[in-house]
């Protein structure tokens, strides 16, 4: 007698074959797939939608929709079928239009929604400079095309050294650079264990040994961080494996000495970050994610790694990422976390460190539903306060990147720009984020490595970055090698940032490329920022503006209304957006808005509106409220010198 499982499979396959023959089901697509083709992969008894990234005669390398790039794999052709039918059904007969009534003809048409992704220009293969898009220009007509202030910036170029690759037997899970007195000594990588590499003049790097992981009780290492925790100029390593975290102190002779007592948790450690969390000589420590929705601070000494205080719990299902940096400029590291609830991203949150006290407070920092999947900390504007880079790989919306700039105090969080790009409609993936000067122009850039290679968002000046990325090239004109794990540093001591990466699809080992970007290429041009905005832009709804007054104190910020629009949000609500310009000879540190409207239950209702900074001077104010009402916004602004703008009142009647 057949087991019940095999009997069920036999019945299912027989019914599928019968239905396919009866209904004329399309046969699998012919052999010979091309990159970009959408396919269905038969796997574990089900069909999974995917896209072809690379193709060979008998197999293809695919990325699964909605899955992290860790699931990318080679699949044989006999397990693949086309995601589209071979013959499209005939188009339906056009319906006869009903005669419009006078009222319907006079109704205001609903504007079409903006596209989910933008086709941004890419630099030519052999380009030395590229046109990049900066801040959006003001529009005087709602139907006018979107235009950007453009800059011409140098495209990063690299060249291989004496050897093209550094052989390794296992692909790295994590990697970290090792420094000694501000010079790169080598790097460490989680392969089968933790392998140590040192500088080698002939091949770039060579293997010098492995880290002794006896104190991890046999748990495989999953987290690897590098930091100078004891301030001796040598890199120390933080390693987490299962529920154990151990710190290895580096020495001038290249040895790593573990602490006498590692930290042992009752839950798995799923992430870590280092920073100055405490006062005193042992101020530097480690923040770790324990289990799913807790994180805690650990203090590090030669005697061991010990917890400080109680763990902090978030009110969500789990913490997905954790990063540490001094975002408010008080000298102590704060903690940013990203969270999920019921499988949905719930944004990014900040725990501000109050000089080592045990009661930091929570603050939302710009992550929204489809953001905050990965984090990177860097001082992009070089103002002494760390900034936070957030990324997300979304199947429907493509790749999103957002930067939140740190500021003194808590109300100064700035969220000035958002980058959108997509390729094959799948999202490029985020394997690693690098903030460094790729093109040797003295400005920090943002590099994001994913399944389609390394793309770079070039920095223009201060807090301006290109919205369209460029892809770095080899000086020989060939394509830049596709790599996932990236380490950036000056490996040949020529003051230019070089790159060390690993190619996972072909397992060729590490690739070391040296920066070959010309120091001052011809044609580079960075336009001045848009200091003055148009006094009014095109509004798509009836708007009344009161203010600002003419008797404002000299030097105080000035608020100007730019545009208003109301978009249908379901059957009963409007999404109302007000665009304003906040002008000041200083820096606008905070802008807030209160929306007042009539309610069915109460005469007047007041709610705070969501405020988003679009660029250096332009802000968007957003609410989603019931239809059929008049909405009055009261808008206030304050600059970094403590001066307040005269309130601006905007009344919207959709």
C-alpha positions in Angstrom: 0.0 0.0 0.0 1.3 3.5 -0.9 1.9 5.9 2.0 -0.7 8.6 2.3 1.7 11.3 1.3 2.7 9.7 -2.0 -0.9 9.0 -2.8 -1.8 12.6 -2.3 1.1 13.7 -4.5 0.1 11.2 -7.2 -3.5 12.5 -7.2 -2.4 16.1 -7.3 0.0 15.6 -10.2 -2.6 13.5 -12.1 -5.3 16.3 -11.7 -2.7 18.9 -12.8 -1.9 17.0 -15.9 -5.6 16.4 -16.7 -6.5 20.1 -16.3 -3.4 21.2 -18.3 -4.5 18.9 -21.2 -8.1 19.9 -20.9 -7.7 23.7 -20.6 -4.8 24.0 -23.0 -2.2 25.0 -20.3 0.9 26.6 -21.8 4.0 24.3 -22.0 7.2 25.4 -20.3 9.1 28.1 -22.1 11.8 26.9 -24.5 15.4 26.7 -23.3 17.7 29.7 -23.4 16.6 32.3 -20.8 17.8 35.9 -20.8 18.7 38.2 -18.0 15.6 40.1 -16.9 13.1 37.4 -17.8 10.4 36.8 -15.2 10.0 33.1 -14.4 8.4 30.7 -12.0 10.7 28.2 -10.2 9.2 24.9 -9.1 10.7 24.4 -5.6 9.5 22.3 -2.7 6.2 21.4 -4.4 5.3 25.0 -5.2 5.9 27.7 -7.8 7.9 30.7 -6.7 8.0 33.9 -8.8 11.6 35.0 -9.7 13.6 37.0 -12.1 16.7 35.9 -14.0 19.9 37.8 -13.2 22.4 35.6 -15.2 21.9 32.8 -17.7 23.9 29.8 -18.9 22.8 27.2 -21.5 21.6 24.7 -18.8 20.9 26.9 -15.8 20.1 30.4 -14.6 20.9 32.5 -11.5 17.6 33.8 -10.1 16.4 36.2 -7.4 13.1 35.4 -5.8 10.5 38.1 -5.5 9.9 39.2 -1.9 13.0 37.3 -0.6 16.3 38.5 0.6 19.3 38.1 -1.7 20.6 35.4 0.5 18.1 33.1 -1.3 19.5 33.9 -4.8 20.6 30.7 -6.4 21.4 28.8 -9.5 18.4 26.7 -10.9 18.4 24.1 -13.6 16.3 24.9 -16.7 14.0 21.9 -16.2 12.6 23.5 -13.0 11.7 26.8 -14.7 8.7 27.9 -16.6 7.6 31.3 -17.9 5.7 33.6 -15.6 3.6 34.8 -18.6 1.5 32.7 -20.9 3.0 32.0 -24.3 -0.1 33.3 -26.1 -1.8 36.4 -24.7 -5.7 36.3 -24.7 -7.4 38.6 -27.1 -8.1 42.0 -25.8 -11.7 42.6 -24.5 -14.2 44.4 -26.6 -14.2 48.1 -25.7 -17.3 49.1 -23.7 -19.5 51.8 -25.1 -19.1 55.0 -23.1 -22.1 56.1 -21.2 -23.3 59.6 -22.0 -21.9 62.1 -19.4 -24.2 64.3 -17.5 -23.5 68.0 -17.1 -22.5 67.5 -13.5 -20.1 64.7 -14.3 -18.5 66.7 -17.2 -17.9 69.7 -14.9 -16.4 67.6 -12.1 -12.7 68.1 -11.4 -10.7 65.2 -12.8 -8.7 63.2 -10.3 -5.0 63.5 -11.1 -3.1 60.3 -12.0 -0.8 59.0 -9.2 2.9 59.5 -9.6 4.8 56.4 -10.9 6.2 54.1 -8.3 9.7 54.3 -9.8 11.5 56.8 -12.0 13.7 55.9 -14.9 16.8 57.9 -14.0 19.6 58.7 -16.5 22.7 56.5 -16.2 26.2 57.5 -17.2 27.7 56.1 -20.4 30.0 53.1 -20.2 33.2 55.1 -20.7 32.0 58.4 -19.1 34.4 60.3 -16.9 31.7 62.7 -15.6 28.0 62.1 -15.3 24.9 64.4 -15.0 23.3 64.0 -11.6 20.0 65.2 -10.2 19.9 67.2 -7.0 16.9 69.1 -5.5 13.6 69.4 -7.4 12.9 72.7 -9.1 9.7 74.6 -8.3 6.7 74.1 -10.7 4.2 76.8 -11.8 1.8 74.4 -13.4 0.5 71.1 -11.9 0.9 69.4 -15.3 4.5 70.6 -15.8 7.1 67.8 -15.8 9.3 67.3 -12.8 12.7 68.9 -13.2 15.8 68.9 -11.1 18.7 71.1 -10.4 21.5 69.2 -12.1 25.2 68.8 -11.4 28.1 67.3 -13.3 30.2 65.1 -11.1 33.1 62.7 -11.6 32.3 59.0 -12.1 34.4 56.7 -9.8 36.9 54.6 -11.6 39.0 51.7 -10.3 41.8 49.5 -11.5 43.0 46.0 -10.6 46.3 45.5 -8.8 49.0 43.0 -9.6 46.6 40.1 -8.9 42.9 40.0 -9.7 41.7 37.9 -6.8 42.6 36.6 -3.4 41.6 32.9 -3.2 39.5 31.6 -0.4 37.7 28.3 0.2 34.5 29.7 1.8 32.4 32.7 1.0 32.4 35.3 3.8 29.4 36.0 6.0 30.8 39.2 7.5 34.1 41.1 7.1 35.9 43.9 9.0 39.0 46.0 8.5 41.9 45.8 10.9 43.8 49.1 11.6 47.0 49.8 13.4 47.9 53.4 14.2 45.5 54.7 11.4 47.0 52.3 8.8 45.2 49.3 7.4 46.9 46.1 8.7 44.5 43.6 7.2 41.0 42.3 7.6 39.0 39.6 9.3 36.2 37.6 7.8 33.7 35.0 9.0 34.2 32.1 6.6 34.2 28.6 8.2 35.5 30.3 11.3 37.1 33.7 11.5 40.0 34.0 9.1 42.7 36.7 9.5 44.3 38.4 6.5 47.4 40.6 6.5 48.8 43.1 4.0 51.0 41.5 1.3 52.9 43.6 -1.2 52.7 41.0 -4.0 49.1 39.9 -3.7 47.4 42.6 -1.6 46.5 40.3 1.3 47.5 36.9 2.5 46.1 34.5 5.1 48.0 34.6 8.4 45.8 32.4 10.6 42.4 32.0 12.3 40.9 33.4 15.5 40.8 31.1 18.5 37.0 30.7 19.1 37.2 28.2 22.0 35.4 30.6 24.3 32.3 30.5 22.1 31.4 26.9 23.1 31.2 25.6 19.6 28.6 28.1 18.4 29.3 29.3 14.8 30.1 33.0 14.7 27.4 35.2 13.1 28.3 38.8 14.0 31.7 40.4 13.5 32.5 44.1 14.5 35.8 46.0 14.6 36.4 48.9 17.0 39.1 50.3 19.2 37.4 49.7 22.6 40.4 50.3 24.8 41.9 53.3 22.9 45.3 51.8 22.3 45.3 52.5 18.5 44.8 48.8 17.6 41.6 47.3 16.3 39.6 45.0 18.7 37.1 42.4 17.4 33.6 41.8 18.8 32.3 38.3 17.9 28.8 37.0 18.6 27.8 33.4 18.2 24.5 32.0 19.5 23.9 33.4 23.0 27.6 34.3 23.5 29.5 37.6 22.9 33.2 37.7 23.2 35.7 40.6 22.7 39.2 40.0 21.4 41.6 42.9 22.2 44.2 43.5 19.4 47.8 44.1 20.1 50.7 45.8 18.2 52.2 42.4 17.2 49.0 41.3 15.5 47.7 38.9 18.2 44.1 39.0 19.6 43.6 38.2 23.3 40.1 37.3 24.4 38.5 38.7 27.6 38.6 36.4 30.6 34.8 36.1 30.7 32.5 36.4 27.7 28.9 37.6 28.0 26.4 34.8 28.0 22.7 35.5 27.3 19.6 33.4 27.7 18.5 34.4 24.2 20.4 34.3 20.8 22.3 37.5 20.0 21.0 38.7 16.7 22.9 42.0 16.2 25.4 44.3 17.8 26.9 47.8 17.6 29.8 49.6 19.4 30.0 53.1 20.8 30.7 55.3 23.8 27.7 54.6 25.9 29.1 55.3 29.4 31.1 57.8 31.3 34.6 57.1 32.7 37.6 55.2 31.4 35.5 52.2 30.3 33.1 54.4 28.3 33.1 52.3 25.1 30.8 49.3 25.1 28.6 47.1 22.9 24.8 47.3 22.3 23.3 43.9 21.4 19.9 42.6 20.2 18.8 39.8 22.6 16.1 37.5 21.3 13.5 39.3 19.3 12.4 42.6 20.8 15.0 43.4 23.5 18.4 45.2 23.4 20.8 45.9 26.2 24.2 47.6 26.8 27.4 45.7 27.7 30.5 47.1 29.2 33.9 45.8 28.1 37.1 45.3 30.2 39.9 42.8 30.1 38.2 40.9 33.0 35.1 40.3 30.9 32.0 41.6 29.2 29.3 42.5 31.7 25.7 43.8 31.2 24.8 47.3 32.5 21.2 47.9 33.7 18.1 46.1 32.5 17.4 45.4 28.8 15.2 47.7 26.9 12.1 46.3 25.2 10.3 47.6 22.1 6.6 47.3 21.6 6.9 45.4 18.4 7.4 41.8 17.4 11.1 42.0 16.7 14.1 44.3 16.2 15.5 43.8 12.7 18.6 46.1 12.8 20.5 48.1 15.4 23.0 50.9 14.9 24.9 53.2 17.2 26.1 56.8 16.7 26.3 60.2 18.4 23.3 61.7 16.6 22.7 64.7 18.9 26.3 65.7 19.4 26.5 65.3 23.2 29.5 63.0 23.1 27.6 59.8 23.9 26.4 57.1 21.4 22.7 56.9 20.8 20.9 53.8 19.4 18.8 53.5 16.3 16.7 50.4 15.8 14.4 49.2 13.0 11.4 47.1 13.9 8.8 44.7 12.5 5.3 43.8 13.6 3.4 40.9 12.1 6.0 40.7 9.3 5.6 44.4 8.3 8.3 47.0 8.8 7.2 49.5 11.4 9.9 52.1 10.8 13.0 53.3 12.6 13.2 54.5 16.2 15.9 56.3 18.3 16.9 55.8 21.9 18.8 58.9 22.9 21.6 58.4 25.4 21.3 60.9 28.3 25.0 60.8 29.2 25.0 57.2 30.4 21.8 57.3 32.5 19.5 54.2 32.3 16.4 56.0 31.0 16.8 57.0 27.4 13.7 58.0 25.6 12.2 56.8 22.3 11.9 59.1 19.3 10.7 58.2 15.7 13.3 59.2 13.1 11.9 59.0 9.6 11.4 55.3 8.9 8.0 54.6 7.4 6.2 51.4 6.5 8.4 50.4 3.6 11.7 51.8 4.9 14.3 51.0 7.5 15.4 47.5 6.5 19.1 48.3 6.8 21.2 51.0 8.6 24.5 52.7 8.2 26.0 55.4 10.4 28.3 58.2 9.0 28.9 61.9 9.4 27.8 62.8 5.9 27.7 66.6 6.3 30.8 66.6 8.6 29.2 68.7 11.3 30.4 66.5 14.2 27.1 64.7 14.5 26.5 61.3 13.1 23.8 60.8 10.4 21.8 57.7 9.6 21.3 56.1 6.2 18.2 53.8 5.9 17.6 51.5 3.0 14.9 49.1 1.9 14.6 46.5 -0.9 10.9 46.5 -1.8 9.5 44.3 -4.6 6.8 46.7 -5.7 8.5 50.1 -5.2 12.1 49.3 -6.0 15.1 50.4 -3.9 14.6 53.3 -1.5 17.3 55.2 0.3 16.7 57.8 3.0 19.1 59.9 5.0 18.3 61.4 8.4 20.8 64.1 9.5 21.7 64.4 13.2 21.2 67.7 14.9 21.5 69.2 18.4 18.5 68.5 20.6 15.6 66.3 19.7 13.5 68.4 17.4 16.3 68.9 14.8 16.0 65.6 13.1 16.1 66.4 9.4 14.9 64.1 6.6 15.7 66.1 3.4 15.8 63.6 0.6 14.7 60.3 -0.6 16.2 58.3 -3.5 14.3 55.9 -5.7 15.7 53.6 -8.3 14.7 50.2 -9.7 16.0 47.7 -12.1 13.9 44.8 -13.6 11.2 46.1 -11.3 12.5 43.9 -8.5 14.6 46.1 -6.2 18.4 46.0 -6.3 18.9 44.6 -2.9 21.2 45.9 -0.1 24.1 43.7 0.8 26.3 46.5 2.2 26.4 50.2 2.6 29.5 52.4 2.3 29.8 56.1 3.1 33.1 57.3 1.7 34.6 59.6 -1.0 34.5 57.4 -4.1 35.4 60.0 -6.7 38.1 61.9 -4.9 36.4 65.3 -4.9 36.5 65.8 -1.1 32.8 65.0 -0.6 31.3 61.9 1.0 29.3 59.7 -1.3 26.9 56.8 -0.5 27.6 53.4 -2.1 25.1 50.6 -1.9 26.1 47.1 -3.0 23.4 44.6 -4.1 22.5 41.9 -6.5 23.1 44.2 -9.5 26.5 45.5 -8.5 27.7 48.6 -6.7 25.8 51.9 -7.3 27.0 55.2 -5.9 25.0 58.3 -4.9 27.5 61.1 -5.3 27.7 63.9 -2.8 27.5 67.5 -4.2 28.0 69.7 -1.2 26.8 70.0 2.4 23.6 67.9 2.4 23.0 67.5 -1.3 23.3 64.1 -3.0 22.5 62.9 -6.4 19.1 61.3 -6.7 20.2 59.1 -9.7 23.1 56.7 -8.9 26.2 56.1 -11.0 27.9 52.7 -11.5 31.6 52.7 -11.0 33.8 51.6 -13.9 37.2 50.0 -14.4 39.8 52.4 -15.9 40.2 49.7 -18.7 36.6 50.3 -19.7 35.3 46.9 -18.5 32.4 46.4 -16.2 33.1 46.8 -12.5 33.1 43.3 -10.8 29.8 42.4 -9.1 30.6 42.1 -5.5 28.6 41.9 -2.2 30.8 42.2 0.8 32.6 45.6 0.6 35.4 47.1 2.7 36.6 50.6 1.9 40.0 51.9 2.8 43.3 53.4 1.5 45.1 50.1 0.9 48.1 51.6 -1.1 48.5 54.8 1.0 47.8 57.3 -1.9 45.0 59.1 0.0 42.3 57.6 -2.3 39.7 55.1 -1.1 40.1 51.6 -2.6 37.6 48.7 -2.3 37.8 45.1 -1.3 34.9 42.9 -2.2 33.7 39.3 -2.7 31.8 37.8 -5.7 29.2 35.3 -4.3 27.8 34.0 -7.6 31.1 32.6 -8.9 33.1 32.2 -5.6 36.3 33.6 -7.2 37.5 34.9 -3.9 38.2 38.5 -2.8 38.8 41.2 -5.4 41.0 44.3 -4.5 40.5 47.3 -6.8 42.5 50.5 -6.5 41.0 54.0 -7.0 41.9 55.4 -10.4 39.5 58.4 -10.5 41.2 61.5 -12.0 41.8 64.1 -9.3 40.3 67.0 -11.3 38.4 65.8 -14.4 37.2 68.4 -16.9 33.5 69.4 -16.9 32.8 69.0 -13.2 30.1 71.6 -12.2 28.1 71.9 -8.9 25.3 74.5 -9.1 24.5 76.7 -6.2 21.7 75.5 -3.9 18.2 76.8 -4.4 18.2 79.5 -1.8 15.1 81.4 -3.0 12.0 79.5 -3.9 9.1 80.8 -6.0 6.6 82.7 -3.8 3.8 80.4 -4.9 3.6 77.2 -6.9 0.7 75.6 -8.6 -2.0 74.2 -6.3 -4.5 71.6 -7.2 -7.1 72.7 -4.6 -8.7 75.9 -3.3 -6.2 77.5 -0.9 -6.3 80.6 1.3 -3.1 81.9 2.8 -2.9 84.4 5.7 0.6 85.7 6.5 3.4 85.9 7.0 3.1 89.4 8.6 5.3 92.1 7.4 6.4 93.2 10.9 8.5 90.2 11.7 11.8 90.9 13.5 14.9 91.3 11.4 16.7 88.1 10.8 13.8 85.9 11.8 12.9 82.9 9.5 10.3 83.5 6.9 7.6 81.0 5.9 6.1 81.0 2.4 3.3 78.9 1.0 4.3 77.1 -2.2 1.5 74.7 -3.2 -1.4 72.6 -1.8 -3.0 69.5 -3.1 -5.7 67.0 -2.0 -5.6 63.4 -3.2 -8.4 60.9 -2.8 -7.4 58.4 -0.1 -10.1 55.7 -0.3 -13.8 56.5 -0.4 -14.1 58.7 2.6 -10.8 60.5 3.1 -8.4 62.9 1.6 -4.6 63.0 1.7 -3.7 66.7 2.0 -0.2 67.9 1.3 1.0 71.5 1.9 4.4 72.6 0.5 6.1 75.5 2.2 9.5 77.2 2.0 11.3 78.1 5.2 13.9 80.7 4.5 16.5 81.9 7.0 20.1 83.1 7.1 20.8 80.2 9.5 19.6 76.6 9.5 15.9 75.8 10.1 16.1 73.3 12.9 12.4 72.5 13.4 9.1 73.0 11.7 5.7 71.9 13.1 2.1 72.2 12.0 -1.3 71.8 13.6 -4.3 71.0 11.5 -7.8 72.2 12.7 -11.0 70.9 11.1 -14.7 70.4 11.9 -15.6 67.0 13.3 -19.0 65.3 13.4 -18.6 64.6 17.2 -16.9 67.8 18.3 -17.1 71.4 16.9 -13.3 71.7 16.3 -10.6 69.0 16.2 -6.9 69.7 16.3 -4.2 67.1 15.3 -0.4 67.5 14.7 0.5 67.1 11.0 3.3 64.9 9.7 6.2 67.1 8.6 8.8 66.0 6.0 11.9 68.0 4.9 12.2 67.8 1.1 15.5 69.8 0.8 17.4 72.5 2.5 14.5 75.0 2.3 11.4 73.2 1.3 9.1 71.2 3.6 6.0 69.1 3.1 3.1 68.9 5.6 0.8 65.9 5.3 -2.4 64.7 6.9 -5.1 62.1 6.0 -8.5 63.2 7.1 -12.3 62.7 6.3 -13.7 64.5 3.2 -16.2 67.2 3.1 -14.5 69.6 5.5 -12.3 72.7 5.6 -8.8 72.3 7.0 -6.8 75.1 8.6 -3.0 74.6 9.1 -1.0 76.7 11.5 2.7 76.3 10.7 5.6 77.4 12.8 9.4 77.3 12.3 12.5 77.9 14.4 16.1 78.2 13.3 19.4 77.2 15.0 19.7 80.6 16.6 16.4 80.2 18.5 14.5 82.7 16.3 10.9 81.8 15.5 9.1 82.6 12.3 5.8 84.4 12.3 3.1 81.7 12.1 1.7 80.9 8.7 -2.0 80.0 8.3 -3.1 78.0 5.3 -6.8 77.1 4.7 -7.6 74.2 2.3 -11.0 73.6 0.9 -10.9 70.5 -1.4 
